[in-house]
Amino acid sequence: MTDWLIELPTWQLTRIFAIAAYLLLFGGMAMGMLYGYPFMKGKRKATLYKAHMQLTNSGTLLALLHMAVLVIDTYTPFKWTELLIPFMAHEHPLLYGLGTLSLYGMLLLLLTSDFRQKFSRRIWLTIHLLSYPIFIMALAHGFFSGTDTELPLIKGMYVATLVITLLLASGRMLVKKPARRAAA
């Protein structure tokens, strides 16, 4: 069994899992922001919520696989302690620590979403708003420590996802403000 694991193309797998996880998490983030727009109603809102959850869960799972493959990678192996304890990596501790923290943040978001009814709306929303800094940490981790960032397509992916996220977040704040004022 060990030989089979060592024979896996771990370097390629970890890169594929990382990029796929990032894109799925971005998709989940985008769907979550769209879900909050006031014009999303009925079936469209239910569909967005389902997509939001599926993308976020899948992205988190792939991020966990990304981390697990790093342990068996023979090119640049990591110890479990380097991956599980933020800022303990043998190289680029800050950047890899951001990856670890963003993974823990995603797990926190998923866990608290599963137990949403146990929290007050205010507490749950406060925790859920951590998705914004978690996304920024994941982006920084991938952009600055990813070995494929030098490729124009990958660099463009990071820039495009950041711009789209900023536009969606800004739009959501602008759309919500008049509704809040009218309610007050």
N, CA, C and O of each residue as an XYZ file, in Angstrom:
736
protein
N       0.823     -1.194      0.000
C       0.000      0.000      0.000
C       0.864      1.254      0.000
O       0.561      2.207     -0.717
N       1.923      1.270      0.782
C       2.792      2.426      0.854
C       3.430      2.714     -0.499
O       3.535      3.870     -0.908
N       3.855      1.659     -1.194
C       4.460      1.850     -2.516
C       3.484      2.508     -3.477
O       3.864      3.379     -4.259
N       2.219      2.089     -3.416
C       1.204      2.660     -4.290
C       1.049      4.155     -4.024
O       0.930      4.945     -4.960
N       1.049      4.545     -2.741
C       0.925      5.954     -2.397
C       2.114      6.762     -2.906
O       1.953      7.872     -3.413
N       3.307      6.192     -2.764
C       4.514      6.895     -3.193
C       4.556      7.040     -4.712
O       5.127      8.001     -5.228
N       3.962      6.105     -5.419
C       3.948      6.139     -6.878
C       2.963      7.163     -7.443
O       3.045      7.507     -8.622
N       2.041      7.650     -6.628
C       1.066      8.627     -7.110
C       1.778      9.898     -7.583
O       2.820     10.267     -7.041
N       1.214     10.561     -8.589
C       1.794     11.848     -9.021
C       1.414     12.956     -8.038
O       0.635     13.852     -8.362
N       1.978     12.877     -6.837
C       1.552     13.742     -5.739
C       1.749     15.224     -6.035
O       0.922     16.051     -5.650
N       2.833     15.559     -6.712
C       3.078     16.972     -6.988
C       1.965     17.546     -7.871
O       1.485     18.654     -7.631
N       1.565     16.796     -8.876
C       0.482     17.244     -9.748
C      -0.861     17.233     -9.004
O      -1.671     18.147     -9.159
N      -1.083     16.195     -8.202
C      -2.344     16.097     -7.459
C      -2.533     17.258     -6.486
O      -3.620     17.828     -6.391
N      -1.482     17.599     -5.774
C      -1.626     18.675     -4.792
C      -1.933     19.995     -5.480
O      -2.700     20.799     -4.950
N      -1.350     20.236     -6.652
C      -1.622     21.464     -7.398
C      -3.051     21.455     -7.944
O      -3.751     22.466     -7.878
N      -3.478     20.321     -8.479
C      -4.842     20.201     -9.007
C      -5.859     20.385     -7.892
O      -6.828     21.130     -8.048
N      -5.641     19.702     -6.756
C      -6.566     19.825     -5.629
C      -6.621     21.269     -5.123
O      -7.691     21.770     -4.778
N      -5.470     21.931     -5.081
C      -5.428     23.305     -4.571
C      -6.207     24.255     -5.467
O      -7.023     25.037     -4.979
N      -5.968     24.198     -6.759
C      -6.644     25.108     -7.684
C      -8.137     24.794     -7.744
O      -8.965     25.704     -7.739
N      -8.479     23.510     -7.801
C      -9.899     23.126     -7.831
C     -10.600     23.543     -6.540
O     -11.727     24.036     -6.581
N      -9.941     23.351     -5.389
C     -10.524     23.762     -4.106
C     -10.760     25.261     -4.096
O     -11.827     25.722     -3.689
N      -9.780     26.016     -4.537
C      -9.910     27.478     -4.559
C     -11.083     27.910     -5.446
O     -11.885     28.755     -5.050
N     -11.177     27.330     -6.636
C     -12.261     27.701     -7.548
C     -13.631     27.309     -6.997
O     -14.597     28.059     -7.142
N     -13.716     26.141     -6.366
C     -14.987     25.738     -5.760
C     -15.364     26.656     -4.600
O     -16.527     27.032     -4.453
N     -14.384     27.015     -3.781
C     -14.659     27.920     -2.665
C     -15.046     29.308     -3.175
O     -15.932     29.950     -2.612
N     -14.391     29.769     -4.227
C     -14.786     31.036     -4.836
C     -16.229     30.948     -5.341
O     -17.023     31.862     -5.118
N     -16.562     29.859     -6.013
C     -17.928     29.674     -6.502
C     -18.937     29.675     -5.362
O     -20.004     30.280     -5.465
N     -18.587     28.989     -4.272
C     -19.463     28.971     -3.101
C     -19.628     30.356     -2.507
O     -20.721     30.740     -2.092
N     -18.542     31.096     -2.469
C     -18.580     32.469     -1.948
C     -19.475     33.343     -2.839
O     -20.307     34.102     -2.344
N     -19.292     33.223     -4.143
C     -20.087     34.018     -5.082
C     -21.577     33.677     -4.956
O     -22.427     34.568     -4.943
N     -21.878     32.385     -4.865
C     -23.287     31.981     -4.725
C     -23.869     32.495     -3.411
O     -25.031     32.898     -3.358
N     -23.066     32.481     -2.360
C     -23.518     32.986     -1.069
C     -23.815     34.479     -1.118
O     -24.797     34.940     -0.536
N     -22.967     35.233     -1.810
C     -23.220     36.669     -1.924
C     -24.456     36.934     -2.780
O     -25.278     37.782     -2.432
N     -24.595     36.224     -3.883
C     -25.781     36.381     -4.729
C     -27.050     36.015     -3.967
O     -28.094     36.641     -4.149
N     -26.954     35.006     -3.119
C     -28.095     34.579     -2.297
C     -28.612     35.731     -1.441
O     -29.814     35.838     -1.196
N     -27.712     36.580     -0.993
C     -28.088     37.703     -0.136
C     -28.692     38.880     -0.861
O     -29.198     39.797     -0.214
N     -28.659     38.891     -2.189
C     -29.269     39.994     -2.928
C     -30.786     39.936     -2.763
O     -31.370     38.855     -2.837
N     -31.433     41.083     -2.541
C     -32.871     41.081     -2.263
C     -33.741     40.612     -3.436
O     -34.864     40.160     -3.215
N     -33.253     40.708     -4.659
C     -34.068     40.275     -5.796
C     -34.027     38.768     -6.019
O     -34.734     38.253     -6.885
N     -33.210     38.056     -5.250
C     -33.191     36.594     -5.331
C     -34.323     36.057     -4.466
O     -34.326     36.231     -3.248
N     -35.267     35.414     -5.102
C     -36.431     34.907     -4.381
C     -36.849     33.552     -4.946
O     -36.476     33.179     -6.058
N     -37.626     32.835     -4.158
C     -38.252     31.593     -4.612
C     -37.270     30.510     -5.022
O     -36.275     30.256     -4.344
N     -37.576     29.877     -6.151
C     -36.767     28.749     -6.622
C     -35.328     29.161     -6.931
O     -34.389     28.406     -6.675
N     -35.165     30.357     -7.479
C     -33.816     30.825     -7.805
C     -32.965     30.937     -6.531
O     -31.791     30.565     -6.527
N     -33.566     31.448     -5.464
C     -32.848     31.583     -4.189
C     -32.528     30.205     -3.615
O     -31.432     29.988     -3.097
N     -33.473     29.279     -3.703
C     -33.239     27.913     -3.213
C     -32.134     27.231     -4.013
O     -31.307     26.516     -3.447
N     -32.117     27.446     -5.314
C     -31.080     26.865     -6.171
C     -29.715     27.445     -5.824
O     -28.727     26.714     -5.757
N     -29.654     28.760     -5.604
C     -28.402     29.400     -5.212
C     -27.884     28.841     -3.894
O     -26.692     28.569     -3.748
N     -28.791     28.672     -2.936
C     -28.375     28.147     -1.635
C     -27.796     26.743     -1.777
O     -26.765     26.426     -1.182
N     -28.458     25.912     -2.560
C     -27.975     24.543     -2.772
C     -26.599     24.554     -3.433
O     -25.704     23.814     -3.025
N     -26.432     25.394     -4.453
C     -25.132     25.506     -5.129
C     -24.073     26.029     -4.166
O     -22.943     25.541     -4.154
N     -24.440     27.023     -3.359
C     -23.531     27.593     -2.361
C     -22.999     26.501     -1.428
O     -21.797     26.402     -1.184
N     -23.911     25.697     -0.923
C     -23.512     24.627      0.009
C     -22.682     23.546     -0.692
O     -21.662     23.112     -0.157
N     -23.105     23.109     -1.872
C     -22.371     22.059     -2.585
C     -20.964     22.509     -2.962
O     -20.003     21.760     -2.790
N     -20.844     23.719     -3.471
C     -19.527     24.226     -3.862
C     -18.618     24.395     -2.654
O     -17.445     24.024     -2.695
N     -19.159     24.952     -1.582
C     -18.353     25.170     -0.377
C     -17.920     23.848      0.252
O     -16.760     23.696      0.638
N     -18.836     22.896      0.358
C     -18.477     21.587      0.909
C     -17.432     20.890      0.045
O     -16.461     20.343      0.568
N     -17.622     20.906     -1.266
C     -16.676     20.260     -2.180
C     -15.307     20.937     -2.129
O     -14.274     20.266     -2.129
N     -15.307     22.271     -2.084
C     -14.044     23.003     -1.999
C     -13.283     22.699     -0.724
O     -12.060     22.560     -0.739
N     -14.002     22.596      0.373
C     -13.354     22.275      1.648
C     -12.785     20.854      1.628
O     -11.684     20.613      2.123
N     -13.532     19.930      1.060
C     -13.045     18.556      0.935
C     -11.767     18.503      0.095
O     -10.808     17.828      0.467
N     -11.752     19.206     -1.027
C     -10.543     19.215     -1.856
C      -9.378     19.915     -1.161
O      -8.226     19.527     -1.353
N      -9.658     20.928     -0.364
C      -8.594     21.582      0.406
C      -7.988     20.605      1.418
O      -6.776     20.597      1.632
N      -8.836     19.789      2.033
C      -8.336     18.759      2.949
C      -7.475     17.740      2.196
O      -6.432     17.320      2.698
N      -7.905     17.344      1.004
C      -7.106     16.421      0.190
C      -5.787     17.069     -0.225
O      -4.744     16.416     -0.223
N      -5.834     18.332     -0.575
C      -4.613     19.081     -0.914
C      -3.607     18.988      0.232
O      -2.422     18.735      0.017
N      -4.094     19.194      1.432
C      -3.228     19.122      2.604
C      -2.707     17.699      2.820
O      -1.520     17.509      3.087
N      -3.579     16.705      2.708
C      -3.178     15.317      2.963
C      -2.128     14.834      1.961
O      -1.208     14.101      2.324
N      -2.271     15.242      0.717
C      -1.302     14.803     -0.308
C       0.072     15.405     -0.037
O       1.089     14.794     -0.368
N       0.117     16.587      0.556
C       1.412     17.209      0.862
C       2.242     16.359      1.826
O       3.470     16.439      1.822
N       1.589     15.561      2.635
C       2.316     14.715      3.597
C       3.034     13.565      2.882
O       4.126     13.167      3.286
N       2.422     13.038      1.827
C       3.047     11.895      1.137
C       3.858     12.319     -0.085
O       4.469     11.481     -0.749
N       3.863     13.616     -0.380
C       4.624     14.107     -1.525
C       6.114     13.915     -1.262
O       6.613     14.280     -0.198
N       6.807     13.354     -2.215
C       8.257     13.123     -2.049
C       9.076     14.309     -2.555
O      10.260     14.417     -2.234
N       8.468     15.198     -3.338
C       9.192     16.356     -3.869
C       9.429     17.396     -2.774
O      10.564     17.821     -2.555
N       8.392     17.794     -2.106
C       8.509     18.690     -0.946
C       7.587     18.183      0.157
O       6.494     18.714      0.349
N       8.024     17.162      0.876
C       7.155     16.595      1.916
C       6.981     17.542      3.102
O       7.900     18.260      3.497
N       5.791     17.515      3.643
C       5.475     18.273      4.852
C       5.179     17.285      5.964
O       4.699     16.177      5.723
N       5.475     17.705      7.185
C       5.063     16.924      8.354
C       3.656     17.387      8.735
O       3.255     18.512      8.439
N       2.919     16.494      9.398
C       1.574     16.858      9.833
C       1.594     18.113     10.697
O       0.708     18.960     10.581
N       2.598     18.239     11.562
C       2.662     19.413     12.444
C       2.808     20.696     11.627
O       2.259     21.731     12.004
N       3.539     20.641     10.518
C       3.702     21.827      9.674
C       2.390     22.231      9.007
O       2.158     23.409      8.733
N       1.549     21.257      8.754
C       0.278     21.525      8.087
C      -0.843     21.860      9.061
O      -1.719     22.666      8.746
N      -0.822     21.256     10.226
C      -1.917     21.434     11.179
C      -1.713     22.606     12.132
O      -2.682     23.160     12.650
N      -0.463     22.987     12.365
C      -0.177     24.113     13.262
C       0.237     25.296     12.388
O       1.281     25.255     11.738
N      -0.581     26.348     12.374
C      -0.273     27.490     11.513
C       1.115     28.073     11.783
O       1.557     28.167     12.928
N       1.778     28.455     10.716
C       3.068     29.153     10.737
C       4.233     28.274     11.187
O       5.269     28.792     11.604
N       4.076     26.944     11.108
C       5.151     26.025     11.505
C       5.843     25.374     10.298
O       6.715     24.525     10.483
N       5.477     25.750      9.085
C       6.061     25.135      7.892
C       7.547     25.442      7.792
O       8.011     26.489      8.245
N       8.290     24.512      7.192
C       9.736     24.662      7.087
C      10.148     25.780      6.131
O      11.247     26.320      6.252
N       9.292     26.128      5.197
C       9.554     27.284      4.337
C       8.257     28.054      4.149
O       7.168     27.484      4.215
N       8.382     29.334      3.920
C       7.218     30.223      3.767
C       6.176     30.010      4.869
O       5.003     29.790      4.567
N       6.588     30.071      6.142
C       5.638     29.782      7.227
C       4.418     30.709      7.237
O       3.321     30.272      7.583
N       4.590     31.966      6.868
C       3.452     32.882      6.854
C       2.430     32.468      5.786
O       1.233     32.394      6.060
N       2.908     32.206      4.588
C       2.001     31.855      3.492
C       1.316     30.516      3.715
O       0.119     30.380      3.461
N       2.058     29.537      4.183
C       1.446     28.232      4.449
C       0.544     28.298      5.678
O      -0.460     27.590      5.759
N       0.912     29.160      6.639
C       0.056     29.367      7.802
C      -1.293     29.969      7.412
O      -2.323     29.627      7.994
N      -1.281     30.865      6.428
C      -2.540     31.423      5.930
C      -3.417     30.336      5.315
O      -4.640     30.365      5.450
N      -2.786     29.380      4.642
C      -3.535     28.256      4.086
C      -4.169     27.423      5.182
O      -5.332     27.034      5.080
N      -3.408     27.148      6.228
C      -3.926     26.367      7.354
C      -5.081     27.105      8.031
O      -6.120     26.512      8.322
N      -4.891     28.395      8.278
C      -5.955     29.180      8.924
C      -7.205     29.255      8.055
O      -8.321     29.200      8.572
N      -7.029     29.379      6.747
C      -8.213     29.442      5.885
C      -8.954     28.103      5.877
O     -10.183     28.076      5.806
N      -8.217     26.998      5.951
C      -8.874     25.689      6.030
C      -9.639     25.556      7.350
O     -10.780     25.096      7.362
N      -9.018     25.954      8.452
C      -9.724     25.914      9.734
C     -10.952     26.817      9.711
O     -11.997     26.471     10.260
N     -10.816     27.976      9.070
C     -11.950     28.882      8.955
C     -13.092     28.255      8.169
O     -14.257     28.390      8.543
N     -12.760     27.572      7.084
C     -13.796     26.904      6.289
C     -14.486     25.820      7.114
O     -15.708     25.682      7.066
N     -13.717     25.067      7.857
C     -14.311     24.029      8.696
C     -15.224     24.650      9.751
O     -16.292     24.109     10.039
N     -14.819     25.770     10.326
C     -15.654     26.483     11.297
C     -16.959     26.947     10.645
O     -18.034     26.797     11.226
N     -16.861     27.505      9.449
C     -18.061     27.967      8.746
C     -19.013     26.812      8.455
O     -20.224     26.935      8.641
N     -18.461     25.694      7.998
C     -19.312     24.542      7.691
C     -19.968     23.989      8.948
O     -21.159     23.675      8.950
N     -19.190     23.873     10.013
C     -19.720     23.327     11.260
C     -20.809     24.227     11.838
O     -21.863     23.742     12.249
N     -20.557     25.533     11.869
C     -21.562     26.430     12.433
C     -22.790     26.536     11.527
O     -23.890     26.804     12.010
N     -22.615     26.330     10.234
C     -23.779     26.327      9.340
C     -24.632     25.093      9.572
O     -25.859     25.156      9.492
N     -23.986     23.970      9.857
C     -24.745     22.751     10.155
C     -25.573     22.894     11.429
O     -26.641     22.295     11.556
N     -25.074     23.687     12.365
C     -25.775     23.887     13.634
C     -26.355     25.298     13.738
O     -26.453     25.857     14.830
N     -26.731     25.855     12.613
C     -27.217     27.226     12.536
C     -28.359     27.504     13.511
O     -28.404     28.577     14.112
N     -29.277     26.561     13.674
C     -30.422     26.787     14.550
C     -30.028     26.899     16.026
O     -30.798     27.411     16.837
N     -28.844     26.425     16.367
C     -28.397     26.473     17.769
C     -27.840     27.849     18.152
O     -27.628     28.134     19.330
N     -27.608     28.690     17.153
C     -27.036     30.013     17.392
C     -28.086     31.085     17.139
O     -29.045     30.876     16.395
N     -27.886     32.235     17.771
C     -28.730     33.381     17.406
C     -28.306     33.831     16.009
O     -27.182     33.564     15.584
N     -29.192     34.503     15.306
C     -28.874     34.968     13.949
C     -27.653     35.873     13.966
O     -26.805     35.792     13.077
N     -27.558     36.735     14.974
C     -26.441     37.677     15.052
C     -25.102     36.946     15.199
O     -24.134     37.286     14.520
N     -25.044     35.955     16.072
C     -23.795     35.201     16.269
C     -23.449     34.427     15.010
O     -22.302     34.436     14.564
N     -24.446     33.755     14.434
C     -24.179     32.979     13.220
C     -23.695     33.886     12.094
O     -22.744     33.542     11.392
N     -24.340     35.045     11.914
C     -23.963     35.961     10.851
C     -22.560     36.506     11.076
O     -21.788     36.637     10.126
N     -22.224     36.822     12.310
C     -20.876     37.298     12.622
C     -19.839     36.254     12.243
O     -18.824     36.588     11.632
N     -20.076     35.005     12.591
C     -19.158     33.918     12.225
C     -19.125     33.760     10.707
O     -18.055     33.581     10.124
N     -20.284     33.824     10.071
C     -20.361     33.607      8.622
C     -19.659     34.726      7.843
O     -19.145     34.493      6.749
N     -19.639     35.926      8.402
C     -18.937     37.033      7.744
C     -17.415     36.828      7.735
O     -16.696     37.524      7.019
N     -16.938     35.878      8.527
C     -15.515     35.526      8.472
C     -15.135     34.941      7.115
O     -13.951     34.829      6.798
N     -16.131     34.569      6.312
C     -15.832     34.016      4.985
C     -15.036     35.007      4.142
O     -14.246     34.586      3.297
N     -15.220     36.302      4.347
C     -14.480     37.292      3.566
C     -12.978     37.254      3.879
O     -12.179     37.107      2.955
N     -12.564     37.380      5.149
C     -11.118     37.262      5.414
C     -10.576     35.853      5.117
O      -9.415     35.707      4.736
N     -11.401     34.833      5.288
C     -10.959     33.473      4.961
C     -10.659     33.382      3.470
O      -9.651     32.797      3.074
N     -11.526     33.955      2.644
C     -11.292     33.962      1.202
C     -10.001     34.698      0.859
O      -9.215     34.230      0.036
N      -9.783     35.851      1.491
C      -8.562     36.633      1.227
C      -7.323     35.842      1.648
O      -6.306     35.872      0.955
N      -7.399     35.132      2.783
C      -6.252     34.302      3.204
C      -5.991     33.183      2.210
O      -4.838     32.913      1.873
N      -7.043     32.528      1.738
C      -6.881     31.453      0.755
C      -6.301     32.006     -0.539
O      -5.436     31.376     -1.150
N      -6.765     33.170     -0.960
C      -6.241     33.792     -2.169
C      -4.756     34.126     -1.999
O      -3.948     33.823     -2.877
N      -4.401     34.739     -0.888
C      -2.992     35.084     -0.642
C      -2.128     33.826     -0.586
O      -1.033     33.791     -1.147
N      -2.623     32.804      0.088
C      -1.888     31.529      0.171
C      -1.624     30.987     -1.231
O      -0.488     30.644     -1.560
N      -2.650     30.909     -2.043
C      -2.492     30.364     -3.382
C      -1.666     31.250     -4.294
O      -0.791     30.765     -5.012
N      -1.938     32.541     -4.270
C      -1.249     33.457     -5.177
C       0.241     33.544     -4.880
O       1.060     33.509     -5.798
N       0.596     33.654     -3.611
C       1.995     33.877     -3.262
C       2.797     32.600     -3.021
O       4.023     32.625     -3.129
N       2.138     31.485     -2.698
C       2.906     30.257     -2.480
C       2.661     29.217     -3.561
O       3.384     28.225     -3.640
N       1.658     29.431     -4.386
C       1.370     28.477     -5.454
C       2.452     28.484     -6.518
O       2.886     29.541     -6.976
N       2.877     27.304     -6.900
C       3.952     27.210     -7.883
C       3.467     27.494     -9.300
O       4.285     27.675    -10.202
N       2.163     27.536     -9.513
C       1.628     27.795    -10.849
C       1.230     29.253    -11.056
O       0.752     29.608    -12.133
N       1.415     30.095    -10.060
C       0.990     31.488    -10.159
C       1.745     32.238    -11.244
O       1.252     33.237    -11.767
N       2.919     31.772    -11.581
C       3.675     32.448    -12.640
C       3.019     32.274    -14.017
O       3.314     33.028    -14.944
N       2.135     31.286    -14.149
C       1.421     31.084    -15.411
C       0.361     32.172    -15.578
O      -0.397     32.430    -14.642
N       0.289     32.812    -16.737
C      -0.690     33.901    -16.930
C      -2.137     33.478    -16.658
O      -2.911     34.263    -16.110
N      -2.509     32.267    -17.026
C      -3.883     31.809    -16.795
C      -4.208     31.732    -15.303
O      -5.291     32.129    -14.874
N      -3.267     31.221    -14.523
C      -3.482     31.092    -13.071
C      -3.474     32.468    -12.412
O      -4.317     32.756    -11.562
N      -2.537     33.305    -12.796
C      -2.499     34.667    -12.251
C      -3.807     35.390    -12.592
O      -4.381     36.073    -11.744
N      -4.269     35.236    -13.823
C      -5.532     35.841    -14.236
C      -6.716     35.303    -13.454
O      -7.655     36.039    -13.152
N      -6.669     34.001    -13.123
C      -7.738     33.385    -12.328
C      -7.837     34.069    -10.961
O      -8.928     34.412    -10.506
N      -6.685     34.261    -10.315
C      -6.698     34.900     -8.998
C      -7.203     36.342     -9.088
O      -8.006     36.773     -8.260
N      -6.738     37.075    -10.078
C      -7.175     38.468    -10.242
C      -8.674     38.521    -10.538
O      -9.396     39.321     -9.944
N      -9.139     37.675    -11.452
C     -10.564     37.672    -11.818
C     -11.450     37.307    -10.628
O     -12.484     37.940    -10.413
N     -11.057     36.294     -9.851
C     -11.885     35.904     -8.705
C     -11.910     37.003     -7.643
O     -12.934     37.219     -6.996
N     -10.796     37.691     -7.465
C     -10.772     38.803     -6.509
C     -11.675     39.935     -6.979
O     -12.455     40.473     -6.193
N     -11.575     40.299     -8.248
C     -12.388     41.393     -8.793
C     -13.880     41.039     -8.704
O     -14.690     41.868     -8.290
N     -14.235     39.825     -9.088
C     -15.641     39.405     -9.031
C     -16.150     39.414     -7.595
O     -17.269     39.856     -7.332
N     -15.335     38.929     -6.671
C     -15.725     38.923     -5.258
C     -15.932     40.346     -4.746
O     -16.907     40.618     -4.046
N     -15.020     41.251     -5.091
C     -15.161     42.646     -4.658
C     -16.413     43.290     -5.265
O     -17.121     44.031     -4.583
N     -16.682     43.011     -6.531
C     -17.876     43.561     -7.183
C     -19.159     43.026     -6.543
O     -20.086     43.787     -6.266
N     -19.203     41.717     -6.313
C     -20.394     41.127     -5.691
C     -20.603     41.650     -4.273
O     -21.730     41.949     -3.878
N     -19.522     41.758     -3.510
C     -19.634     42.262     -2.137
C     -20.063     43.728     -2.137
O     -20.912     44.128     -1.341
N     -19.479     44.526     -3.027
C     -19.850     45.948     -3.116
C     -21.307     46.095     -3.541
O     -22.056     46.887     -2.970
N     -21.694     45.327     -4.543
C     -23.081     45.377     -5.001
C     -24.049     44.998     -3.905
O     -25.109     45.606     -3.755
N     -23.679     44.000     -3.149
C     -24.561     43.571     -2.060
C     -24.710     44.654     -1.003
O     -25.804     44.883     -0.489
N     -23.604     45.320     -0.679
C     -23.682     46.406      0.305
C     -24.512     47.573     -0.222
O     -25.291     48.167      0.523
N     -24.348     47.900     -1.497
C     -25.105     49.007     -2.081
C     -26.585     48.694     -2.168
O     -27.416     49.568     -1.923
N     -26.927     47.469     -2.510
C     -28.324     47.076     -2.646
C     -28.992     46.995     -1.283
O     -30.172     47.318     -1.157
N     -28.264     46.571     -0.267
C     -28.841     46.407      1.070
C     -29.044     47.745      1.779
O     -29.988     47.883      2.557
N     -28.183     48.734      1.531
C     -28.261     49.994      2.284
C     -29.603     50.691      2.151
O     -30.176     51.076      3.170
N     -30.132     50.874      0.955
C     -31.449     51.530      0.882
C     -32.535     50.764      1.624
O     -33.411     51.381      2.228
N     -32.502     49.454      1.594
C     -33.502     48.653      2.293
C     -33.399     48.865      3.792
O     -34.418     48.924      4.480
N     -32.172     48.983      4.311
C     -31.978     49.202      5.747
C     -32.499     50.585      6.148
O     -33.142     50.742      7.186
N     -32.212     51.583      5.307
C     -32.676     52.936      5.623
C     -34.210     53.005      5.634
O     -34.810     53.655      6.490
N     -34.817     52.333      4.679
C     -36.287     52.339      4.596
C     -36.899     51.656      5.822
O     -37.951     52.070      6.307
N     -36.242     50.619      6.312
C     -36.743     49.897      7.490
C     -36.593     50.733      8.758
O     -37.397     50.618      9.683
N     -35.558     51.575      8.795
C     -35.314     52.407      9.969
C     -36.261     53.570      9.959
O     -36.226     54.402     10.865
